[in-house]
Amino acid sequence: MPSLALLALVAPAAAGGQAPPRPIAPIDQIYARSLGLSAYRGLPAGNDGIFYNAAALAARKAFTVEGGWLGSRVGDGFEARYWGASVVDSSTSSVAGGFAWSWIDALGYRTSGLSGGLTALALAFPVAQGFYLGATLDYMRLTSAAEDVNAVNVSPAIFWQIARLLSVGVAGYNLINTYHPTLSPRGMGVGVGIGDERLARVGADWYRSWGQDRTRDVWSAGGEVFLFDVAALRGGWEHDSQLGTNAWSAGMGFFVAPIGADVGYRQWFGSTTYRVLAATLRFAVAGM
């Protein structure tokens, strides 16, 4: 499940002079669907919205339970792995709530060996027709032989369904300075979505983070096509302006009510060394 985006530390250069992508950070909880899309902040959210736009959780009425795995591979080994589960209820009241717990293992190039849990609680509610506010509060507890990290953070968000086929999402990330810029970089993101769940939709995102006196900009675009109300095909692209790297992504999803599954994959152009895989299973009841 959590597969999740948003780092602020440049890793050492790879062999041949190519800069590797940043290691996955705990708050980079991109689920399989979002991994395949690359651009997702302006789209109505599933449980992945707990991590990148809490306000979008209230944009659709459903009760959803998800569980899954994400692995970030460097060469033949894993640079980071996640296991976790989440539940979102946006159907039984006007206030949507989400809860997620993730176990993180072998985190990062420079923080290798850290492991532990990330707990996240999200709330979202409408303030006007099609306009939603939300926030995620998370607690990170990671340990290694050399380090012990206890940190609380908050990420507020806005989601605006401007018209049936047009939506916008804005979020701030890790607004509390935990003095762990690699693990919880401060940042903000903006996304635009066009389309709906009946045929197809596309998204475009911009994300900026600040950490260790470095500014990182990431631009991404992606889309998904829906087939016969039971399947979706996804693809996306991402450019990291600081590192000068590009990555492509692909994924697919299946849903036969109330059970669904998603898989996602990301790989950096010109290199098979750096790649991310994710898989998610879900139980969802729309509307309730």
matplotlib code that plots the C-alpha trace (Angstrom):
import matplotlib.pyplot as plt

x = [0.0, 1.9, 4.1, 4.4, 6.9, 8.8, 12.4, 15.1, 18.5, 20.7, 22.1, 25.7, 26.4, 26.0, 28.6, 29.2, 28.3, 24.5, 22.8, 20.5, 17.0, 16.5, 15.7, 12.1, 11.1, 8.5, 5.9, 6.4, 3.4, 2.5, 0.1, 0.1, -2.5, -0.6, 2.7, 1.3, -0.1, 2.9, 0.5, -2.3, -2.7, -5.5, -7.6, -10.2, -8.3, -8.6, -6.8, -3.6, -5.0, -4.2, -0.6, -0.7, -4.1, -6.3, -9.0, -9.6, -10.8, -14.1, -14.7, -16.1, -18.5, -17.1, -15.9, -12.5, -10.0, -6.6, -3.5, -0.3, 3.4, 6.0, 9.6, 12.2, 15.0, 18.6, 20.5, 19.7, 18.6, 15.9, 16.7, 13.4, 10.3, 6.9, 4.0, 0.8, -2.9, -5.4, -9.1, -11.1, -14.8, -16.2, -19.8, -21.3, -21.0, -20.0, -16.6, -14.3, -11.8, -8.8, -6.3, -3.1, -0.3, 2.9, 6.0, 9.2, 12.4, 15.9, 15.2, 17.4, 21.0, 22.2, 19.7, 20.1, 19.1, 16.3, 13.1, 9.9, 6.3, 4.5, 1.0, -1.3, -4.7, -6.5, -9.7, -11.6, -14.8, -16.7, -16.9, -18.9, -20.2, -17.3, -14.7, -13.0, -10.5, -8.4, -5.3, -3.1, -1.4, 1.4, 3.7, 7.0, 9.0, 12.1, 15.2, 18.6, 21.9, 23.0, 19.7, 16.4, 13.7, 10.5, 8.6, 5.1, 4.0, 1.0, 0.1, -2.9, -4.7, -7.4, -9.4, -11.7, -14.0, -14.4, -16.6, -17.6, -14.5, -12.0, -10.5, -7.6, -5.6, -3.2, -1.3, 1.5, 3.7, 5.5, 5.0, 6.6, 10.4, 11.4, 15.1, 15.1, 14.9, 15.7, 12.9, 10.2, 11.1, 9.0, 7.1, 4.1, 2.3, -0.3, -2.2, -4.8, -7.1, -9.3, -11.8, -13.9, -14.1, -16.4, -13.9, -10.5, -8.8, -5.4, -3.4, -0.5, 1.5, 4.1, 5.9, 8.6, 10.4, 13.0, 15.6, 19.2, 19.4, 18.3, 15.2, 13.7, 11.1, 9.4, 7.1, 4.8, 2.0, -0.1, -3.4, -5.7, -8.2, -11.2, -12.3, -15.8, -16.1, -13.8, -10.3, -8.0, -4.7, -2.3, 0.9, 2.9, 6.2, 8.2, 11.0, 13.3, 14.7, 17.4, 18.9, 18.0, 16.5, 13.3, 11.2, 8.3, 5.6, 2.9, 0.2, -3.2, -6.2, -9.1, -12.3, -15.3, -17.3, -16.4, -12.9, -10.1, -6.4, -3.8, -0.2, 2.3, 5.9, 8.3, 11.7, 14.2, 15.0, 18.4, 18.8, 17.3, 19.1, 16.5, 12.9, 9.9, 7.2, 3.9, 0.8, -2.5, -5.6, -8.8, -12.3, -14.5, -18.2, -19.3, -21.9, -22.9]
y = [0.0, 3.0, 3.7, 7.1, 11.1, 14.1, 14.0, 16.6, 14.9, 14.3, 10.9, 10.1, 10.0, 6.6, 4.9, 6.6, 10.0, 9.6, 11.0, 8.5, 9.5, 10.3, 7.6, 7.0, 9.0, 7.9, 10.5, 9.5, 7.2, 6.8, 3.9, 1.7, 3.8, 7.1, 5.5, 4.5, 8.0, 10.1, 13.2, 12.8, 15.9, 17.4, 14.2, 12.8, 10.6, 7.0, 6.1, 7.5, 11.0, 10.5, 11.2, 13.7, 15.6, 14.9, 17.3, 15.1, 12.3, 14.1, 14.5, 11.0, 9.0, 5.6, 3.3, 1.8, -0.5, -1.0, -2.9, -3.4, -3.2, -0.9, -1.6, 0.8, -1.2, 0.0, -2.6, -6.0, -5.0, -3.1, 0.5, 0.8, -1.4, -0.5, -2.6, -1.1, -0.8, 2.1, 2.8, 5.8, 6.6, 9.5, 8.1, 8.0, 11.7, 15.0, 14.8, 12.2, 10.4, 8.3, 6.3, 4.6, 2.6, 1.7, -0.3, 1.0, -1.0, -0.3, 3.3, 5.4, 5.6, 7.7, 6.5, 2.8, 0.6, 2.8, 0.9, 1.5, 2.8, 5.7, 6.4, 9.0, 10.4, 12.5, 14.6, 16.4, 18.3, 20.5, 24.2, 25.0, 23.1, 21.2, 22.9, 20.9, 21.4, 18.7, 17.9, 14.9, 14.5, 11.9, 10.4, 8.8, 6.5, 5.1, 3.6, 2.2, 1.4, 5.0, 7.0, 7.3, 9.5, 10.6, 13.2, 14.6, 16.6, 18.1, 18.5, 20.7, 20.5, 22.0, 20.3, 22.1, 20.4, 23.4, 21.6, 18.0, 17.5, 19.9, 19.8, 21.4, 20.3, 22.2, 20.8, 21.8, 19.0, 18.6, 22.2, 21.4, 21.5, 18.1, 18.7, 15.6, 17.1, 13.8, 12.0, 14.7, 17.5, 20.6, 21.1, 22.1, 20.7, 21.8, 19.6, 19.9, 17.1, 16.9, 14.1, 11.7, 8.1, 7.0, 7.3, 8.8, 11.6, 13.3, 15.2, 17.6, 18.3, 20.6, 19.8, 21.8, 20.8, 22.5, 20.6, 21.0, 24.3, 22.7, 23.4, 20.6, 21.0, 18.0, 18.3, 15.4, 14.4, 11.3, 9.8, 6.8, 5.2, 3.2, 0.0, -1.4, -0.1, -2.9, -2.0, 1.0, 1.5, 4.2, 5.9, 8.9, 10.9, 12.8, 15.4, 16.3, 19.7, 19.6, 16.3, 16.6, 13.1, 11.8, 8.8, 7.0, 5.1, 2.6, 0.7, -0.9, -1.6, -3.9, -3.6, -5.9, -4.6, -4.6, -6.0, -4.3, -4.5, -2.1, -2.4, 0.3, 0.6, 3.5, 3.4, 6.2, 6.8, 5.4, 3.2, -0.1, 0.3, 2.6, 1.5, 1.4, -1.3, -1.3, -3.4, -2.7, -4.7, -2.9, -3.4, -0.5, 0.2, 3.3, 5.7, 3.4]
z = [0.0, 1.1, -1.4, -0.9, -2.5, -1.2, -0.2, 0.4, 0.4, -2.6, -2.5, -3.6, -7.3, -8.9, -11.0, -14.3, -12.9, -13.0, -9.9, -8.4, -7.3, -3.7, -1.2, -0.2, 2.9, 5.4, 4.4, 0.7, 1.0, -2.7, -3.0, -6.1, -7.9, -7.3, -8.2, -11.6, -12.2, -11.0, -10.8, -8.3, -6.1, -8.2, -8.4, -6.0, -3.6, -2.4, 0.9, -0.6, 0.1, 3.8, 2.8, -0.1, 0.1, 3.1, 1.8, -1.3, 1.0, 1.4, -2.3, -2.7, -0.5, 0.4, 3.1, 2.1, 3.7, 2.0, 2.7, 0.7, 0.1, -1.5, -2.4, -3.6, -5.2, -5.9, -8.0, -6.8, -3.3, -1.5, -0.4, 1.4, 2.1, 3.4, 4.7, 5.9, 6.2, 6.2, 6.5, 5.3, 6.0, 4.1, 3.9, 7.4, 8.2, 6.5, 8.1, 6.4, 8.5, 7.6, 9.6, 8.4, 9.9, 8.1, 9.0, 7.3, 6.9, 5.5, 4.9, 2.6, 1.4, 4.3, 6.9, 6.1, 9.0, 10.3, 10.9, 12.7, 12.3, 10.8, 12.1, 10.3, 11.1, 8.6, 8.7, 5.9, 5.6, 3.0, 3.6, 0.4, -2.6, -4.1, -1.8, 1.0, 3.7, 5.5, 7.4, 8.3, 11.6, 11.6, 14.2, 13.1, 15.4, 13.8, 15.3, 14.3, 16.1, 15.6, 15.6, 17.4, 15.7, 17.4, 15.4, 15.0, 12.0, 10.2, 6.6, 5.7, 2.4, 0.1, -2.6, -5.0, -7.4, -9.7, -12.2, -12.9, -15.1, -13.4, -9.9, -8.1, -5.0, -2.8, 0.2, 2.6, 4.0, 7.3, 8.5, 11.9, 11.8, 13.2, 12.4, 10.2, 6.7, 5.1, 6.8, 6.9, 4.4, 4.5, 1.2, -0.8, -3.8, -6.3, -8.7, -11.4, -12.6, -15.7, -16.4, -14.3, -13.3, -16.2, -19.1, -18.4, -16.5, -16.5, -13.9, -13.6, -10.4, -9.1, -5.8, -4.0, -0.8, 1.4, 3.4, 4.3, 2.5, -0.7, -2.8, -4.8, -7.6, -9.1, -12.1, -13.1, -15.4, -15.8, -16.6, -16.4, -18.7, -17.3, -19.0, -18.6, -15.0, -13.8, -14.8, -15.2, -17.1, -15.9, -16.9, -15.9, -16.1, -13.5, -13.7, -10.8, -11.6, -8.9, -9.9, -13.6, -13.6, -15.3, -14.5, -16.1, -14.4, -15.2, -13.4, -13.6, -11.3, -11.1, -9.2, -8.9, -6.0, -3.2, -3.9, -5.8, -6.5, -7.9, -9.0, -9.8, -11.1, -11.5, -13.3, -14.1, -17.7, -18.8, -15.7, -14.6, -11.3, -9.6, -9.5, -7.2, -7.1, -5.2, -4.8, -3.0, -2.1, -1.1, 0.1, -0.8, -0.5, -2.4, -0.9, 2.0]

ax = plt.figure().add_subplot(projection="3d")
ax.plot(x, y, z, "-o")
ax.set_aspect("equal")
plt.show()
